[in-house]
Every structure is written in C-alpha cells, then in structure tokens.
Amino acid sequence: MIKEKGYHSKQVFNYDETRLIWKEMPNRTYIHRSVKEASGHKTWKNRLTLVLCGNTAGYMVKPGLVYQANSPWVLKNKIKNCLPVFWQHNRKAWVMAILFLEFSFIPKMKKYLEENRVPFKVILIIDITHSHP
C-alpha cells in the first residue's frame, strides 16, 4: 500500500500504548492462601499508561501519559503543560475515546510534515481497541 499510493517514510506513523503496573501482588505466589486473603488486605494497583506515536523516519510526537490522579503529590504546584509528556488522567489510567482525541496527534503530524515540505497524507497504524474512534 505504501508503494502503490506513493507514501514517504515521513508519512507513515505508528501509535501504541503501553501500561505499567507496580505494587501489585502476582497472580501466582508461594504465600499461603490464608495470608493473601487476610481481612483488611487490599493490593496496591498503581498504574499508568504511556502513549507513543512516531513515524518510520524516526520522528516522535510528544508522548502522552495517563495516570490515575489528576494531581499526584509529586506534581503538586507544578505546571503540567511544561512536562515532557502530554498529561491526562483517568481513574483507571485507561486511554478512553475522549482522551485519545485530546492527545491531538494530528496537528503535530501536520506541522511536522509542513516543516519537511511533505504533503499532508498520513498512514496512521493503530491497534484495534474500543478507545480508538
């Protein structure tokens, strides 16, 4: 398709998400079941989603980050627009359809292609999931 339609390597972008979950107990363990199921035991499930988008020529769009809290204590009194990532929040740290649209990769791709004098005709490779409209 790339050869047939005459796409340049700067016009082919890949979008993907990766999740990081820490402080969560493993599904399988050698700890006795009664210890794991003790009353008052609640496992930590801190998680975030990192959204990456780049093209085959090596250009990377500013990454997106989805975290559970809108303003974690580490970023208290910080301006989120100055972070090296595009900051979003969701209670479960998922990329929902509305967050996908708010990442606004399209204007950044358009600006990049204009700067490189390449026509704005893009192939965007995305995996199939409910959050991608």
N, CA, C and O atoms as a printed pandas DataFrame, in Angstrom:
     atom_number atom_name residue_name chain_id  residue_number  x_coord  y_coord  z_coord
0              1         N          MET        A               1    0.829   -1.201    0.000
1              2        CA          MET        A               1    0.000    0.000    0.000
2              3         C          MET        A               1    0.866    1.254    0.000
3              4         O          MET        A               1    0.529    2.249   -0.642
4              5         N          ILE        A               2    1.983    1.202    0.724
5              6        CA          ILE        A               2    2.868    2.368    0.778
6              7         C          ILE        A               2    3.460    2.636   -0.599
7              8         O          ILE        A               2    3.507    3.786   -1.037
8              9         N          LYS        A               3    3.909    1.596   -1.281
9             10        CA          LYS        A               3    4.488    1.770   -2.616
10            11         C          LYS        A               3    3.427    2.148   -3.642
11            12         O          LYS        A               3    3.664    3.008   -4.490
12            13         N          GLU        A               4    2.255    1.508   -3.572
13            14        CA          GLU        A               4    1.184    1.777   -4.541
14            15         C          GLU        A               4    0.703    3.210   -4.475
15            16         O          GLU        A               4    0.520    3.845   -5.514
16            17         N          LYS        A               5    0.496    3.728   -3.296
17            18        CA          LYS        A               5   -0.057    5.077   -3.109
18            19         C          LYS        A               5    1.022    6.153   -3.081
19            20         O          LYS        A               5    0.698    7.340   -3.083
20            21         N          GLY        A               6    2.295    5.770   -3.054
21            22        CA          GLY        A               6    3.383    6.737   -3.099
22            23         C          GLY        A               6    3.634    7.472   -1.798
23            24         O          GLY        A               6    3.926    8.668   -1.815
24            25         N          TYR        A               7    3.527    6.786   -0.672
25            26        CA          TYR        A               7    3.785    7.401    0.624
26            27         C          TYR        A               7    5.282    7.483    0.895
27            28         O          TYR        A               7    6.052    6.608    0.502
28            29         N          HIS        A               8    5.671    8.548    1.571
29            30        CA          HIS        A               8    7.052    8.733    2.015
30            31         C          HIS        A               8    7.170    8.166    3.425
31            32         O          HIS        A               8    6.166    8.063    4.129
32            33         N          SER        A               9    8.381    7.794    3.851
33            34        CA          SER        A               9    8.565    7.230    5.196
34            35         C          SER        A               9    8.176    8.220    6.292
35            36         O          SER        A               9    7.863    7.810    7.410
36            37         N          LYS        A              10    8.193    9.517    5.985
37            38        CA          LYS        A              10    7.793   10.526    6.964
38            39         C          LYS        A              10    6.276   10.575    7.140
39            40         O          LYS        A              10    5.789   11.208    8.077
40            41         N          GLN        A              11    5.527    9.922    6.260
41            42        CA          GLN        A              11    4.067    9.962    6.311
42            43         C          GLN        A              11    3.452    8.728    6.970
43            44         O          GLN        A              11    2.230    8.645    7.094
44            45         N          VAL        A              12    4.268    7.780    7.389
45            46        CA          VAL        A              12    3.763    6.546    7.990
46            47         C          VAL        A              12    4.029    6.601    9.491
47            48         O          VAL        A              12    5.179    6.549    9.927
48            49         N          PHE        A              13    2.954    6.706   10.281
49            50        CA          PHE        A              13    3.050    6.828   11.733
50            51         C          PHE        A              13    2.483    5.589   12.410
51            52         O          PHE        A              13    1.565    4.947   11.898
52            53         N          ASN        A              14    3.045    5.266   13.565
53            54        CA          ASN        A              14    2.559    4.164   14.386
54            55         C          ASN        A              14    2.191    4.723   15.755
55            56         O          ASN        A              14    2.954    5.479   16.356
56            57         N          TYR        A              15    1.008    4.340   16.241
57            58        CA          TYR        A              15    0.502    4.770   17.542
58            59         C          TYR        A              15    0.340    3.528   18.399
59            60         O          TYR        A              15   -0.255    2.541   17.967
60            61         N          ASP        A              16    0.872    3.576   19.621
61            62        CA          ASP        A              16    0.715    2.431   20.510
62            63         C          ASP        A              16    0.701    2.888   21.957
63            64         O          ASP        A              16    1.207    3.958   22.294
64            65         N          GLU        A              17    0.116    2.063   22.799
65            66        CA          GLU        A              17    0.017    2.336   24.225
66            67         C          GLU        A              17    0.697    1.200   24.983
67            68         O          GLU        A              17    0.667    0.046   24.558
68            69         N          THR        A              18    1.304    1.545   26.099
69            70        CA          THR        A              18    1.882    0.537   26.968
70            71         C          THR        A              18    1.535    0.894   28.407
71            72         O          THR        A              18    1.517    2.068   28.777
72            73         N          ARG        A              19    1.263   -0.120   29.210
73            74        CA          ARG        A              19    0.860    0.106   30.605
74            75         C          ARG        A              19    1.947   -0.347   31.547
75            76         O          ARG        A              19    2.668   -1.310   31.285
76            77         N          LEU        A              20    2.049    0.357   32.634
77            78        CA          LEU        A              20    2.975    0.000   33.699
78            79         C          LEU        A              20    2.170   -0.115   34.982
79            80         O          LEU        A              20    1.528    0.842   35.415
80            81         N          ILE        A              21    2.211   -1.302   35.586
81            82        CA          ILE        A              21    1.512   -1.537   36.851
82            83         C          ILE        A              21    2.569   -1.955   37.864
83            84         O          ILE        A              21    3.326   -2.895   37.623
84            85         N          TRP        A              22    2.622   -1.259   38.994
85            86        CA          TRP        A              22    3.577   -1.632   40.022
86            87         C          TRP        A              22    2.863   -1.715   41.365
87            88         O          TRP        A              22    1.741   -1.232   41.518
88            89         N          LYS        A              23    3.521   -2.324   42.322
89            90        CA          LYS        A              23    2.967   -2.557   43.659
90            91         C          LYS        A              23    1.738   -3.463   43.622
91            92         O          LYS        A              23    0.854   -3.333   44.470
92            93         N          GLU        A              24    1.669   -4.361   42.673
93            94        CA          GLU        A              24    0.552   -5.292   42.603
94            95         C          GLU        A              24    1.063   -6.693   42.897
95            96         O          GLU        A              24    2.125   -7.084   42.413
96            97         N          MET        A              25    0.318   -7.441   43.681
97            98        CA          MET        A              25    0.708   -8.811   44.004
98            99         C          MET        A              25    0.596   -9.677   42.753
99           100         O          MET        A              25   -0.318   -9.483   41.952
100          101         N          PRO        A              26    1.500  -10.618   42.576
101          102        CA          PRO        A              26    1.403  -11.522   41.425
102          103         C          PRO        A              26    0.193  -12.446   41.556
103          104         O          PRO        A              26   -0.313  -12.673   42.654
104          105         N          ASN        A              27   -0.264  -12.976   40.413
105          106        CA          ASN        A              27   -1.398  -13.908   40.421
106          107         C          ASN        A              27   -1.031  -15.225   41.097
107          108         O          ASN        A              27   -1.857  -15.822   41.788
108          109         N          ARG        A              28    0.179  -15.667   40.903
109          110        CA          ARG        A              28    0.651  -16.910   41.497
110          111         C          ARG        A              28    1.733  -16.588   42.507
111          112         O          ARG        A              28    2.623  -15.778   42.249
112          113         N          THR        A              29    1.649  -17.222   43.641
113          114        CA          THR        A              29    2.630  -16.969   44.682
114          115         C          THR        A              29    2.770  -18.195   45.570
115          116         O          THR        A              29    1.895  -19.061   45.584
116          117         N          TYR        A              30    3.860  -18.267   46.305
117          118        CA          TYR        A              30    4.079  -19.361   47.233
118          119         C          TYR        A              30    3.604  -19.009   48.642
119          120         O          TYR        A              30    3.769  -19.797   49.573
120          121         N          ILE        A              31    3.018  -17.830   48.793
121          122        CA          ILE        A              31    2.469  -17.431   50.085
122          123         C          ILE        A              31    1.182  -18.214   50.317
123          124         O          ILE        A              31    0.398  -18.401   49.387
124          125         N          HIS        A              32    0.958  -18.665   51.522
125          126        CA          HIS        A              32   -0.243  -19.436   51.832
126          127         C          HIS        A              32   -1.491  -18.597   51.564
127          128         O          HIS        A              32   -1.508  -17.397   51.837
128          129         N          ARG        A              33   -2.525  -19.225   51.034
129          130        CA          ARG        A              33   -3.750  -18.533   50.641
130          131         C          ARG        A              33   -4.358  -17.715   51.785
131          132         O          ARG        A              33   -4.873  -16.621   51.554
132          133         N          SER        A              34   -4.303  -18.234   53.015
133          134        CA          SER        A              34   -4.906  -17.523   54.149
134          135         C          SER        A              34   -4.207  -16.192   54.419
135          136         O          SER        A              34   -4.839  -15.245   54.888
136          137         N          VAL        A              35   -2.912  -16.116   54.128
137          138        CA          VAL        A              35   -2.176  -14.862   54.325
138          139         C          VAL        A              35   -2.589  -13.848   53.259
139          140         O          VAL        A              35   -2.782  -12.668   53.550
140          141         N          LYS        A              36   -2.718  -14.322   52.035
141          142        CA          LYS        A              36   -3.080  -13.435   50.936
142          143         C          LYS        A              36   -4.509  -12.906   51.085
143          144         O          LYS        A              36   -4.801  -11.783   50.676
144          145         N          GLU        A              37   -5.390  -13.709   51.667
145          146        CA          GLU        A              37   -6.783  -13.325   51.802
146          147         C          GLU        A              37   -7.111  -12.817   53.206
147          148         O          GLU        A              37   -8.264  -12.878   53.633
148          149         N          ALA        A              38   -6.123  -12.326   53.914
149          150        CA          ALA        A              38   -6.366  -11.820   55.265
150          151         C          ALA        A              38   -7.294  -10.615   55.210
151          152         O          ALA        A              38   -7.284   -9.853   54.243
152          153         N          SER        A              39   -8.098  -10.452   56.258
153          154        CA          SER        A              39   -9.035   -9.334   56.281
154          155         C          SER        A              39   -8.271   -8.008   56.295
155          156         O          SER        A              39   -7.213   -7.890   56.914
156          157         N          GLY        A              40   -8.814   -7.044   55.619
157          158        CA          GLY        A              40   -8.165   -5.737   55.553
158          159         C          GLY        A              40   -7.047   -5.666   54.528
159          160         O          GLY        A              40   -6.401   -4.626   54.394
160          161         N          HIS        A              41   -6.804   -6.751   53.800
161          162        CA          HIS        A              41   -5.732   -6.765   52.804
162          163         C          HIS        A              41   -6.271   -6.208   51.480
163          164         O          HIS        A              41   -7.210   -6.752   50.901
164          165         N          LYS        A              42   -5.679   -5.153   51.032
165          166        CA          LYS        A              42   -6.042   -4.580   49.742
166          167         C          LYS        A              42   -4.761   -4.369   48.951
167          168         O          LYS        A              42   -3.848   -3.675   49.399
168          169         N          THR        A              43   -4.703   -4.966   47.789
169          170        CA          THR        A              43   -3.490   -4.845   46.995
170          171         C          THR        A              43   -3.409   -3.464   46.356
171          172         O          THR        A              43   -4.423   -2.873   45.985
172          173         N          TRP        A              44   -2.196   -2.971   46.237
173          174        CA          TRP        A              44   -1.955   -1.706   45.558
174          175         C          TRP        A              44   -1.999   -1.962   44.062
175          176         O          TRP        A              44   -1.507   -2.984   43.585
176          177         N          LYS        A              45   -2.574   -1.054   43.343
177          178        CA          LYS        A              45   -2.610   -1.178   41.892
178          179         C          LYS        A              45   -2.281    0.171   41.273
179          180         O          LYS        A              45   -3.096    0.737   40.544
180          181         N          ASN        A              46   -1.125    0.674   41.551
181          182        CA          ASN        A              46   -0.695    1.922   40.918
182          183         C          ASN        A              46   -0.369    1.610   39.469
183          184         O          ASN        A              46    0.343    0.649   39.176
184          185         N          ARG        A              47   -0.887    2.415   38.577
185          186        CA          ARG        A              47   -0.670    2.142   37.162
186          187         C          ARG        A              47   -0.676    3.435   36.360
187          188         O          ARG        A              47   -1.223    4.454   36.783
188          189         N          LEU        A              48   -0.063    3.364   35.212
189          190        CA          LEU        A              48   -0.105    4.463   34.259
190          191         C          LEU        A              48   -0.043    3.889   32.859
191          192         O          LEU        A              48    0.385    2.754   32.653
192          193         N          THR        A              49   -0.474    4.685   31.905
193          194        CA          THR        A              49   -0.424    4.298   30.503
194          195         C          THR        A              49    0.416    5.324   29.763
195          196         O          THR        A              49    0.199    6.529   29.890
196          197         N          LEU        A              50    1.365    4.841   28.997
197          198        CA          LEU        A              50    2.217    5.701   28.187
198          199         C          LEU        A              50    1.787    5.544   26.729
199          200         O          LEU        A              50    1.677    4.429   26.219
200          201         N          VAL        A              51    1.548    6.670   26.073
201          202        CA          VAL        A              51    1.090    6.684   24.689
202          203         C          VAL        A              51    2.223    7.216   23.816
203          204         O          VAL        A              51    2.720    8.323   24.026
204          205         N          LEU        A              52    2.620    6.415   22.842
205          206        CA          LEU        A              52    3.732    6.791   21.967
206          207         C          LEU        A              52    3.263    6.832   20.517
207          208         O          LEU        A              52    2.459    6.002   20.091
208          209         N          CYS        A              53    3.768    7.796   19.772
209          210        CA          CYS        A              53    3.435    7.923   18.354
210          211         C          CYS        A              53    4.666    8.451   17.624
211          212         O          CYS        A              53    5.238    9.472   18.006
212          213         N          GLY        A              54    5.059    7.754   16.589
213          214        CA          GLY        A              54    6.225    8.168   15.811
214          215         C          GLY        A              54    6.115    7.665   14.382
215          216         O          GLY        A              54    5.252    6.847   14.065
216          217         N          ASN        A              55    6.988    8.154   13.533
217          218        CA          ASN        A              55    6.954    7.700   12.142
218          219         C          ASN        A              55    8.170    6.840   11.818
219          220         O          ASN        A              55    9.068    6.674   12.643
220          221         N          THR        A              56    8.182    6.302   10.615
221          222        CA          THR        A              56    9.253    5.393   10.225
222          223         C          THR        A              56   10.557    6.124    9.936
223          224         O          THR        A              56   11.601    5.490    9.784
224          225         N          ALA        A              57   10.508    7.444    9.858
225          226        CA          ALA        A              57   11.730    8.224    9.642
226          227         C          ALA        A              57   12.417    8.581   10.958
227          228         O          ALA        A              57   13.503    9.161   10.949
228          229         N          GLY        A              58   11.791    8.238   12.101
229          230        CA          GLY        A              58   12.413    8.481   13.395
230          231         C          GLY        A              58   11.850    9.652   14.181
231          232         O          GLY        A              58   12.315    9.916   15.290
232          233         N          TYR        A              59   10.863   10.364   13.645
233          234        CA          TYR        A              59   10.257   11.488   14.358
234          235         C          TYR        A              59    9.292   10.956   15.408
235          236         O          TYR        A              59    8.460   10.099   15.110
236          237         N          MET        A              60    9.399   11.466   16.650
237          238        CA          MET        A              60    8.500   11.070   17.733
238          239         C          MET        A              60    7.645   12.269   18.150
239          240         O          MET        A              60    8.167   13.349   18.427
240          241         N          VAL        A              61    6.337   12.067   18.192
241          242        CA          VAL        A              61    5.415   13.072   18.710
242          243         C          VAL        A              61    5.564   13.076   20.228
243          244         O          VAL        A              61    5.888   12.045   20.817
244          245         N          LYS        A              62    5.332   14.218   20.868
245          246        CA          LYS        A              62    5.418   14.310   22.325
246          247         C          LYS        A              62    4.563   13.206   22.948
247          248         O          LYS        A              62    3.368   13.126   22.662
248          249         N          PRO        A              63    5.150   12.350   23.798
249          250        CA          PRO        A              63    4.393   11.226   24.363
250          251         C          PRO        A              63    3.254   11.698   25.258
251          252         O          PRO        A              63    3.291   12.793   25.819
252          253         N          GLY        A              64    2.252   10.852   25.376
253          254        CA          GLY        A              64    1.138   11.109   26.270
254          255         C          GLY        A              64    1.242   10.203   27.484
255          256         O          GLY        A              64    1.759    9.089   27.391
256          257         N          LEU        A              65    0.759   10.673   28.610
257          258        CA          LEU        A              65    0.785    9.890   29.835
258          259         C          LEU        A              65   -0.575    9.996   30.511
259          260         O          LEU        A              65   -1.085   11.093   30.737
260          261         N          VAL        A              66   -1.156    8.839   30.830
261          262        CA          VAL        A              66   -2.439    8.808   31.530
262          263         C          VAL        A              66   -2.179    8.199   32.894
263          264         O          VAL        A              66   -1.687    7.076   32.999
264          265         N          TYR        A              67   -2.513    8.951   33.949
265          266        CA          TYR        A              67   -2.306    8.487   35.313
266          267         C          TYR        A              67   -3.638    8.505   36.051
267          268         O          TYR        A              67   -4.591    9.143   35.603
268          269         N          GLN        A              68   -3.705    7.813   37.170
269          270        CA          GLN        A              68   -4.949    7.700   37.925
270          271         C          GLN        A              68   -5.380    9.024   38.554
271          272         O          GLN        A              68   -6.572    9.327   38.587
272          273         N          ALA        A              69   -4.456    9.794   39.038
273          274        CA          ALA        A              69   -4.785   11.028   39.745
274          275         C          ALA        A              69   -4.567   12.238   38.843
275          276         O          ALA        A              69   -3.652   12.257   38.019
276          277         N          ASN        A              70   -5.404   13.226   39.006
277          278        CA          ASN        A              70   -5.242   14.460   38.239
278          279         C          ASN        A              70   -4.001   15.217   38.690
279          280         O          ASN        A              70   -3.256   15.753   37.869
280          281         N          SER        A              71   -3.787   15.257   39.986
281          282        CA          SER        A              71   -2.655   15.993   40.529
282          283         C          SER        A              71   -2.002   15.197   41.660
283          284         O          SER        A              71   -2.304   15.435   42.829
284          285         N          PRO        A              72   -1.102   14.246   41.328
285          286        CA          PRO        A              72   -0.431   13.498   42.391
286          287         C          PRO        A              72    0.479   14.405   43.202
287          288         O          PRO        A              72    0.885   15.471   42.740
288          289         N          TRP        A              73    0.792   13.974   44.406
289          290        CA          TRP        A              73    1.572   14.827   45.312
290          291         C          TRP        A              73    2.938   15.176   44.737
291          292         O          TRP        A              73    3.486   16.228   45.067
292          293         N          VAL        A              74    3.495   14.337   43.898
293          294        CA          VAL        A              74    4.802   14.625   43.298
294          295         C          VAL        A              74    4.730   15.852   42.392
295          296         O          VAL        A              74    5.699   16.603   42.278
296          297         N          LEU        A              75    3.579   16.052   41.747
297          298        CA          LEU        A              75    3.418   17.171   40.813
298          299         C          LEU        A              75    2.625   18.332   41.405
299          300         O          LEU        A              75    2.156   19.206   40.677
300          301         N          LYS        A              76    2.481   18.334   42.712
301          302        CA          LYS        A              76    1.733   19.413   43.353
302          303         C          LYS        A              76    2.432   20.752   43.083
303          304         O          LYS        A              76    3.649   20.866   43.228
304          305         N          ASN        A              77    1.663   21.738   42.697
305          306        CA          ASN        A              77    2.150   23.089   42.372
306          307         C          ASN        A              77    3.066   23.123   41.152
307          308         O          ASN        A              77    3.860   24.051   41.000
308          309         N          LYS        A              78    2.962   22.125   40.287
309          310        CA          LYS        A              78    3.728   22.104   39.033
310          311         C          LYS        A              78    2.778   22.399   37.872
311          312         O          LYS        A              78    1.591   22.078   37.935
312          313         N          ILE        A              79    3.299   22.999   36.833
313          314        CA          ILE        A              79    2.513   23.282   35.638
314          315         C          ILE        A              79    2.633   22.074   34.713
315          316         O          ILE        A              79    3.718   21.787   34.207
316          317         N          LYS        A              80    1.542   21.375   34.491
317          318        CA          LYS        A              80    1.580   20.133   33.716
318          319         C          LYS        A              80    1.872   20.363   32.237
319          320         O          LYS        A              80    2.350   19.454   31.559
320          321         N          ASN        A              81    1.597   21.550   31.729
321          322        CA          ASN        A              81    1.892   21.839   30.321
322          323         C          ASN        A              81    3.388   21.899   30.047
323          324         O          ASN        A              81    3.812   21.778   28.898
324          325         N          CYS        A              82    4.195   22.086   31.094
325          326        CA          CYS        A              82    5.647   22.170   30.926
326          327         C          CYS        A              82    6.333   20.804   31.058
327          328         O          CYS        A              82    7.552   20.707   30.917
328          329         N          LEU        A              83    5.569   19.772   31.321
329          330        CA          LEU        A              83    6.147   18.430   31.438
330          331         C          LEU        A              83    6.582   17.922   30.068
331          332         O          LEU        A              83    6.067   18.385   29.050
332          333         N          PRO        A              84    7.528   16.971   30.023
333          334        CA          PRO        A              84    7.956   16.432   28.731
334          335         C          PRO        A              84    6.954   15.451   28.129
335          336         O          PRO        A              84    7.239   14.828   27.106
336          337         N          VAL        A              85    5.779   15.306   28.756
337          338        CA          VAL        A              85    4.712   14.451   28.249
338          339         C          VAL        A              85    3.406   15.230   28.255
339          340         O          VAL        A              85    3.258   16.214   28.980
340          341         N          PHE        A              86    2.462   14.777   27.439
341          342        CA          PHE        A              86    1.130   15.353   27.443
342          343         C          PHE        A              86    0.348   14.643   28.540
343          344         O          PHE        A              86    0.048   13.456   28.407
344          345         N          TRP        A              87    0.010   15.342   29.619
345          346        CA          TRP        A              87   -0.565   14.759   30.837
346          347         C          TRP        A              87   -2.083   14.659   30.743
347          348         O          TRP        A              87   -2.757   15.638   30.420
348          349         N          GLN        A              88   -2.614   13.480   31.024
349          350        CA          GLN        A              88   -4.054   13.259   31.147
350          351         C          GLN        A              88   -4.294   12.390   32.370
351          352         O          GLN        A              88   -3.369   11.749   32.868
352          353         N          HIS        A              89   -5.514   12.365   32.852
353          354        CA          HIS        A              89   -5.821   11.497   33.987
354          355         C          HIS        A              89   -7.143   10.777   33.766
355          356         O          HIS        A              89   -8.050   11.275   33.098
356          357         N          ASN        A              90   -7.215    9.600   34.345
357          358        CA          ASN        A              90   -8.398    8.763   34.310
358          359         C          ASN        A              90   -8.322    7.860   35.523
359          360         O          ASN        A              90   -7.232    7.426   35.895
360          361         N          ARG        A              91   -9.438    7.567   36.145
361          362        CA          ARG        A              91   -9.440    6.810   37.400
362          363         C          ARG        A              91   -8.738    5.461   37.270
363          364         O          ARG        A              91   -8.090    5.015   38.216
364          365         N          LYS        A              92   -8.853    4.812   36.129
365          366        CA          LYS        A              92   -8.201    3.512   35.943
366          367         C          LYS        A              92   -6.970    3.607   35.048
367          368         O          LYS        A              92   -6.401    2.582   34.672
368          369         N          ALA        A              93   -6.563    4.800   34.711
369          370        CA          ALA        A              93   -5.395    5.056   33.863
370          371         C          ALA        A              93   -5.543    4.416   32.485
371          372         O          ALA        A              93   -4.567    3.942   31.904
372          373         N          TRP        A              94   -6.760    4.408   31.972
373          374        CA          TRP        A              94   -7.016    3.888   30.634
374          375         C          TRP        A              94   -7.120    5.047   29.655
375          376         O          TRP        A              94   -7.481    6.164   30.025
376          377         N          VAL        A              95   -6.797    4.761   28.404
377          378        CA          VAL        A              95   -6.999    5.753   27.353
378          379         C          VAL        A              95   -8.408    5.545   26.816
379          380         O          VAL        A              95   -8.663    4.606   26.061
380          381         N          MET        A              96   -9.308    6.416   27.206
381          382        CA          MET        A              96  -10.687    6.349   26.721
382          383         C          MET        A              96  -10.760    7.107   25.393
383          384         O          MET        A              96   -9.817    7.806   25.022
384          385         N          ALA        A              97  -11.871    6.969   24.687
385          386        CA          ALA        A              97  -12.021    7.612   23.378
386          387         C          ALA        A              97  -11.817    9.116   23.461
387          388         O          ALA        A              97  -11.176    9.701   22.587
388          389         N          ILE        A              98  -12.355    9.754   24.504
389          390        CA          ILE        A              98  -12.221   11.206   24.632
390          391         C          ILE        A              98  -10.763   11.607   24.871
391          392         O          ILE        A              98  -10.308   12.630   24.360
392          393         N          LEU        A              99  -10.033   10.803   25.645
393          394        CA          LEU        A              99   -8.616   11.097   25.871
394          395         C          LEU        A              99   -7.813   10.902   24.594
395          396         O          LEU        A              99   -6.885   11.661   24.314
396          397         N          PHE        A             100   -8.171    9.887   23.823
397          398        CA          PHE        A             100   -7.494    9.633   22.550
398          399         C          PHE        A             100   -7.591   10.860   21.651
399          400         O          PHE        A             100   -6.611   11.256   21.020
400          401         N          LEU        A             101   -8.770   11.456   21.598
401          402        CA          LEU        A             101   -8.955   12.645   20.766
402          403         C          LEU        A             101   -8.232   13.858   21.332
403          404         O          LEU        A             101   -7.769   14.708   20.571
404          405         N          GLU        A             102   -8.127   13.952   22.657
405          406        CA          GLU        A             102   -7.464   15.099   23.280
406          407         C          GLU        A             102   -5.946   15.078   23.106
407          408         O          GLU        A             102   -5.301   16.121   23.219
408          409         N          PHE        A             103   -5.369   13.915   22.834
409          410        CA          PHE        A             103   -3.922   13.874   22.616
410          411         C          PHE        A             103   -3.540   14.667   21.375
411          412         O          PHE        A             103   -2.407   15.138   21.270
412          413         N          SER        A             104   -4.456   14.821   20.443
413          414        CA          SER        A             104   -4.309   15.656   19.247
414          415         C          SER        A             104   -2.973   15.458   18.533
415          416         O          SER        A             104   -2.193   16.398   18.377
416          417         N          PHE        A             105   -2.727   14.245   18.111
417          418        CA          PHE        A             105   -1.520   13.957   17.347
418          419         C          PHE        A             105   -1.583   14.540   15.935
419          420         O          PHE        A             105   -0.548   14.864   15.352
420          421         N          ILE        A             106   -2.775   14.672   15.391
421          422        CA          ILE        A             106   -2.940   15.110   14.002
422          423         C          ILE        A             106   -2.327   16.491   13.752
423          424         O          ILE        A             106   -1.575   16.634   12.788
424          425         N          PRO        A             107   -2.610   17.526   14.576
425          426        CA          PRO        A             107   -1.969   18.823   14.315
426          427         C          PRO        A             107   -0.441   18.762   14.391
427          428         O          PRO        A             107    0.248   19.458   13.645
428          429         N          LYS        A             108    0.083   17.934   15.288
429          430        CA          LYS        A             108    1.540   17.811   15.403
430          431         C          LYS        A             108    2.126   17.128   14.177
431          432         O          LYS        A             108    3.206   17.497   13.715
432          433         N          MET        A             109    1.416   16.131   13.645
433          434        CA          MET        A             109    1.867   15.463   12.423
434          435         C          MET        A             109    1.834   16.432   11.250
435          436         O          MET        A             109    2.760   16.479   10.440
436          437         N          LYS        A             110    0.752   17.206   11.171
437          438        CA          LYS        A             110    0.600   18.163   10.068
438          439         C          LYS        A             110    1.723   19.204   10.093
439          440         O          LYS        A             110    2.305   19.523    9.056
440          441         N          LYS        A             111    2.018   19.725   11.276
441          442        CA          LYS        A             111    3.092   20.719   11.408
442          443         C          LYS        A             111    4.442   20.109   11.009
443          444         O          LYS        A             111    5.230   20.749   10.313
444          445         N          TYR        A             112    4.707   18.880   11.446
445          446        CA          TYR        A             112    5.962   18.196   11.109
446          447         C          TYR        A             112    6.104   18.019    9.599
447          448         O          TYR        A             112    7.171   18.265    9.037
448          449         N          LEU        A             113    5.024   17.591    8.946
449          450        CA          LEU        A             113    5.084   17.363    7.500
450          451         C          LEU        A             113    5.233   18.676    6.737
451          452         O          LEU        A             113    5.932   18.724    5.725
452          453         N          GLU        A             114    4.586   19.740    7.209
453          454        CA          GLU        A             114    4.740   21.047    6.560
454          455         C          GLU        A             114    6.177   21.547    6.668
455          456         O          GLU        A             114    6.723   22.091    5.708
456          457         N          GLU        A             115    6.792   21.360    7.847
457          458        CA          GLU        A             115    8.179   21.788    8.039
458          459         C          GLU        A             115    9.137   21.019    7.129
459          460         O          GLU        A             115   10.172   21.555    6.733
460          461         N          ASN        A             116    8.806   19.777    6.796
461          462        CA          ASN        A             116    9.653   18.949    5.936
462          463         C          ASN        A             116    9.213   18.962    4.477
463          464         O          ASN        A             116    9.715   18.194    3.656
464          465         N          ARG        A             117    8.258   19.853    4.164
465          466        CA          ARG        A             117    7.757   20.022    2.795
466          467         C          ARG        A             117    7.265   18.705    2.194
467          468         O          ARG        A             117    7.573   18.369    1.050
468          469         N          VAL        A             118    6.500   17.977    2.987
469          470        CA          VAL        A             118    5.892   16.725    2.544
470          471         C          VAL        A             118    4.381   16.924    2.623
471          472         O          VAL        A             118    3.889   17.478    3.605
472          473         N          PRO        A             119    3.635   16.483    1.604
473          474        CA          PRO        A             119    2.180   16.686    1.651
474          475         C          PRO        A             119    1.536   15.970    2.836
475          476         O          PRO        A             119    1.999   14.917    3.275
476          477         N          PHE        A             120    0.450   16.573    3.344
477          478        CA          PHE        A             120   -0.251   16.012    4.496
478          479         C          PHE        A             120   -1.162   14.878    4.036
479          480         O          PHE        A             120   -2.357   15.056    3.804
480          481         N          LYS        A             121   -0.554   13.725    3.916
481          482        CA          LYS        A             121   -1.235   12.482    3.564
482          483         C          LYS        A             121   -0.584   11.429    4.453
483          484         O          LYS        A             121    0.576   11.076    4.243
484          485         N          VAL        A             122   -1.318   10.922    5.442
485          486        CA          VAL        A             122   -0.713   10.115    6.502
486          487         C          VAL        A             122   -1.348    8.736    6.589
487          488         O          VAL        A             122   -2.559    8.580    6.437
488          489         N          ILE        A             123   -0.503    7.737    6.839
489          490        CA          ILE        A             123   -0.978    6.414    7.251
490          491         C          ILE        A             123   -0.705    6.338    8.748
491          492         O          ILE        A             123    0.436    6.470    9.189
492          493         N          LEU        A             124   -1.766    6.123    9.523
493          494        CA          LEU        A             124   -1.638    6.002   10.974
494          495         C          LEU        A             124   -1.993    4.576   11.358
495          496         O          LEU        A             124   -3.138    4.151   11.203
496          497         N          ILE        A             125   -1.012    3.840   11.858
497          498        CA          ILE        A             125   -1.203    2.443   12.238
498          499         C          ILE        A             125   -1.575    2.400   13.711
499          500         O          ILE        A             125   -0.803    2.831   14.567
500          501         N          ILE        A             126   -2.778    1.872   14.004
501          502        CA          ILE        A             126   -3.307    1.806   15.364
502          503         C          ILE        A             126   -3.876    0.408   15.574
503          504         O          ILE        A             126   -4.515   -0.151   14.683
504          505         N          ASP        A             127   -3.640   -0.154   16.760
505          506        CA          ASP        A             127   -4.271   -1.443   17.059
506          507         C          ASP        A             127   -5.757   -1.233   17.328
507          508         O          ASP        A             127   -6.188   -0.127   17.653
508          509         N          ILE        A             128   -6.530   -2.295   17.190
509          510        CA          ILE        A             128   -7.975   -2.197   17.356
510          511         C          ILE        A             128   -8.343   -2.314   18.824
511          512         O          ILE        A             128   -8.053   -3.321   19.471
512          513         N          THR        A             129   -8.981   -1.281   19.340
513          514        CA          THR        A             129   -9.486   -1.281   20.703
514          515         C          THR        A             129  -10.644   -0.303   20.797
515          516         O          THR        A             129  -10.823    0.540   19.919
516          517         N          HIS        A             130  -11.425   -0.414   21.855
517          518        CA          HIS        A             130  -12.616    0.429   21.990
518          519         C          HIS        A             130  -12.285    1.905   22.197
519          520         O          HIS        A             130  -13.146    2.754   21.967
520          521         N          SER        A             131  -11.088    2.230   22.616
521          522        CA          SER        A             131  -10.761    3.621   22.895
522          523         C          SER        A             131  -10.328    4.399   21.662
523          524         O          SER        A             131  -10.125    5.611   21.738
524          525         N          HIS        A             132  -10.183    3.722   20.527
525          526        CA          HIS        A             132   -9.741    4.403   19.315
526          527         C          HIS        A             132  -10.944    4.626   18.399
527          528         O          HIS        A             132  -11.420    3.686   17.762
528          529         N          PRO        A             133  -11.436    5.865   18.332
529          530        CA          PRO        A             133  -12.607    6.129   17.480
530          531         C          PRO        A             133  -12.258    6.034   15.994
531          532         O          PRO        A             133  -13.125    6.228   15.142
